């Protein structure tokens, strides 16, 4: 049975279980040909097959990112897709493999962040993850952190606590004040008490630990 025959839509399934099972099988077998076939489907005419293919690919990326790593350029190109499912799915895949391709992703940040600004919450979440990955790479850390701060200024209130928590490992004496000023200024935007408390805990933690 070919890869396409194992996808949810080919099996007349509305759930994602077949795609998840296929991803596991491909990872177990380290089946690079199957990965290639899935990538080809991303440029096909069927939106359902595109959706199944990108779901399977980013599930593979979660388990064995090296298997989808060779296709970073294909994923970046697909960010321009008008298919929202394909757009946020490829952003997810890029998130998975950014540590393998820091320079390529860094060079594509303007596009990635533009798509994030216009995209869904899931798209934004993975764009933030991409910046976090780059903050962990010496050559790109400074620029990536500045861009991360810019995202904190405009992040949806519901997402802000998570993004602030993700930034904690990269707070230094030099950037502490700017980080805390942004969070303090945004507290009034956060109406949900539990989320506001999370932000306050981040502020307290950074204020106490970094002198």
C-alpha positions in Angstrom: 0.0 0.0 0.0 1.4 3.4 -1.0 1.7 6.4 1.4 -1.3 8.1 -0.2 -3.5 5.1 0.4 -2.8 5.2 4.1 -3.8 8.8 4.7 -7.1 9.6 6.4 -8.9 11.1 3.4 -8.0 8.0 1.3 -9.5 5.8 3.9 -12.7 8.0 4.1 -11.7 8.9 7.7 -12.4 12.3 9.2 -10.1 11.9 12.2 -6.3 12.1 12.2 -5.5 8.7 13.6 -4.4 7.1 10.3 -2.0 10.0 9.7 -0.6 9.7 13.1 -0.1 6.0 12.7 1.5 6.5 9.4 3.9 9.0 10.9 4.9 6.5 13.6 5.5 3.8 10.9 7.6 6.1 8.8 9.7 7.0 11.8 10.2 3.4 12.9 11.3 2.5 9.4 13.2 5.7 8.8 11.4 5.7 5.4 12.8 8.7 3.5 11.0 7.8 0.3 7.7 8.0 2.1 8.6 11.4 3.4 9.5 12.5 -0.1 6.1 11.3 -1.3 4.3 13.3 1.4 6.2 16.4 0.5 5.2 16.0 -3.2 1.5 15.8 -2.0 1.9 19.3 -0.4 1.9 20.8 -3.9 -1.0 18.7 -5.2 -4.5 19.9 -6.0 -6.4 18.1 -3.2 -6.7 20.2 -0.1 -7.6 17.1 2.0 -4.5 15.3 0.8 -2.4 18.4 1.5 -3.9 18.6 5.0 -3.2 14.9 5.6 0.4 15.2 4.2 1.4 18.2 6.3 -0.2 16.6 9.4 1.8 13.4 8.9 5.0 15.4 8.2 4.9 17.5 11.3 4.0 14.4 13.4 7.2 12.9 11.9 9.0 16.1 12.8 7.9 15.7 16.4 9.3 12.2 16.6 12.3 12.4 14.3 12.9 15.9 12.9 15.9 14.7 10.9 13.6 12.9 8.5 11.8 16.1 7.4 14.8 18.4 7.8 16.0 18.2 4.2 12.7 19.9 3.1 13.2 23.2 5.0 13.1 25.3 1.7 9.9 23.5 0.6 8.2 24.3 3.9 9.3 28.0 3.8 7.9 28.3 0.3 4.6 26.9 1.3 4.1 29.6 3.9 2.6 31.6 1.1 -0.2 29.1 0.6 -3.7 30.5 0.8 -4.7 27.2 2.4 -4.8 28.1 6.1 -4.4 24.4 7.1 -1.3 24.1 5.0 0.1 27.4 6.1 0.0 26.7 9.9 1.0 23.1 9.3 4.2 24.2 7.5 4.9 26.7 10.2 4.7 23.8 12.7 7.1 21.8 10.5 9.5 24.7 10.4 9.3 25.0 14.2 10.3 21.3 14.5 13.4 21.6 12.3 14.7 25.2 13.1 17.6 23.8 15.2 18.8 22.0 12.0 18.6 25.1 9.8 19.1 28.2 12.0 20.7 30.3 9.2 18.0 29.4 6.6 15.3 30.2 9.1 16.9 33.4 10.3 17.2 34.6 6.7 13.5 33.9 6.3 12.3 35.6 9.5 10.7 38.6 7.8 8.5 36.2 5.8 7.8 34.0 8.8 6.8 36.9 11.0 4.7 38.5 8.3 2.8 35.2 8.0 2.5 35.0 11.7 1.1 38.5 12.0 -1.6 37.6 9.5 -2.2 34.0 10.6 -4.0 31.9 13.2 -3.1 31.5 16.9 -1.4 28.2 16.0 0.7 30.0 13.4 1.7 32.6 15.9 2.5 30.0 18.6 4.9 28.2 16.2 6.5 31.5 15.0 7.2 32.3 18.7 8.8 28.8 19.1 11.0 29.5 16.1 12.2 32.7 17.7 12.9 30.9 20.9 15.0 28.3 19.0 17.0 31.1 17.4 17.5 32.8 20.8 19.4 29.7 21.7 21.8 30.1 18.8 24.7 32.5 19.6 24.9 34.1 16.1 21.2 35.0 16.0 20.3 35.3 19.7 20.4 39.1 19.9 18.3 39.8 16.8 15.9 37.0 17.7 15.3 38.3 21.2 14.6 41.8 19.9 12.0 40.3 17.6 10.6 38.3 20.4 10.1 41.4 22.5 8.3 43.0 19.6 6.0 40.0 19.5 5.3 40.3 23.3 4.1 43.9 22.7 1.4 42.8 20.3 0.6 39.2 21.4 -3.0 38.3 22.1 -3.6 38.6 25.9 -4.5 34.9 26.1 -1.1 33.9 24.6 1.0 36.4 26.4 1.7 34.4 29.6 3.0 31.4 27.6 5.2 33.6 25.5 6.6 35.4 28.5 7.4 32.1 30.2 9.2 30.8 27.1 11.4 33.9 27.1 12.6 33.4 30.7 15.8 31.5 29.9 17.0 34.3 27.7 16.6 37.2 30.1 19.9 38.9 31.1 20.9 41.9 33.1 21.1 43.9 29.8 17.6 43.1 28.6 15.8 42.6 31.9 14.4 46.1 32.2 13.0 46.2 28.7 11.4 42.8 29.1 9.8 43.7 32.5 8.6 47.1 31.2 6.8 45.4 28.3 5.1 42.8 30.6 4.1 45.5 33.2 2.6 47.6 30.5 0.6 44.7 29.1 -0.9 43.6 32.4 -3.9 45.8 31.9 -4.7 44.0 28.6 -5.0 40.6 30.3 -8.5 40.3 31.7 -8.3 36.6 32.8 -7.1 36.5 36.4 -5.2 33.2 36.1 -3.3 34.5 33.0 -2.5 37.8 34.7 -1.2 35.9 37.7 1.1 33.9 35.4 2.6 37.1 34.0 3.0 38.6 37.5 4.9 35.4 38.5 7.2 35.8 35.5 7.9 39.5 36.5 8.6 38.5 40.1 10.8 35.6 39.1 12.9 37.7 36.8 13.1 40.7 39.2 14.3 38.4 42.0 16.7 36.2 40.2 18.4 38.6 37.8 20.2 41.5 39.6 
